[in-house]
Amino acid sequence: MADLAVIEMANKLAEECLAVQKETGEDRLFMQVGDVLGASSQTLEEAFLTAIRTRMAEIQGRTFLAKRLQAHRAAQTPE
C-alpha cells in the first residue's frame, strides 16, 4: 500500500485531471497522465489511476441514479 503522501498527491492530481478533462472534452486524458507518471513512479501512477477510476465510477453511478429517478418521476406524473 502506498504511503499517505502518495495517496494525497494522487487524489489531488485526479481531481485536477478530471477538471481539465471536463473543460477540454478529452475524456481519456487521465491515461496520458498515467503514462507520464509511470515513467517516473509506478507507485504514483497506480494510486492516480485508482483515484481516477473510483471518481469516474462514482460519476457514472450518480448519473445512473439521476436517470432512474427522472424516469420514475416521469412515470408517476399523470398526463
Stockholm file with secondary structure:
# STOCKHOLM 1.0

chainA/1-79         MADLAVIEMANKLAEECLAVQKETGEDRLFMQVGDVLGASSQTLEEAFLTAIRTRMAEIQGRTFLAKRLQAHRAAQTPE
#=GR chainA/1-79 SS CCCHHHHHHHHHHHHHHHHHHHHHCCTTHHHHHHHHHHHHCHHHHHHHHHHHHHHHHHHHHHHHHHHHHHHHHHHHSCC
#=GC SS_cons        CCCHHHHHHHHHHHHHHHHHHHHHCCTTHHHHHHHHHHHHCHHHHHHHHHHHHHHHHHHHHHHHHHHHHHHHHHHHSCC
//
